[in-house]
């Protein structure tokens, strides 16, 4: 199905509405839309609830959420992927802290982080996390999850041997595109962290965030150059055929890797 065009005509104007349809053989795209819609509508309604509820009602809602195990939110997950000592350490709440957090604010904060990551990976939104940033009542929880997410995505990506492989040799495949989306998500997390919590960090912590940004931006520049070199080789070799699916993947890879989420911190701007 390629879509349909419906025309509505009145006495003063004619309006065309275009409806596009996903291929029924590609359910993964439908799952993405459903997941995005579920998160965005849930967050919209929860924000409305928080705005309309009295303090007493919010306290009651909070107790209900805390009583249901499925609403538990785990923090400091990045410690499992982190390499080396970090100055951005998430302090335990006590000696027996299992990093499990419960309550209404943790649920809404997690929804913001998840929705921001979706926007970073699959849309052209320039400031994905700013679009869904905390409304005030869950700002502290949101910032903690943003910190954990930034560290987790940075270390998980930079330690991944598959990412190292595409850094060595570019190839326009679906796997490469998936890694570039991960690069976008990691970058969006790091820049959002700097914008949201940078003023609260000490100089050493700020430098660690700059280092994350520098490494991610260096990877972005290197892959972009690899794509441009790949294109030069293809243009020079008339026997090479990159039509069809490979052309689409190549275009998506180039658009993805050229995308940036903010100005690179001065210490990280080593290349033009």
Helices and strands as residue ranges (DSSP letters): E 4-9, E 14-19, H 27-52, H 55-67, G 69-71, E 73-74, G 77-80, E 100-101, H 104-122, H 128-131, H 139-158, H 161-168, H 174-197, G 198-200, H 203-236, H 245-257, G 266-268
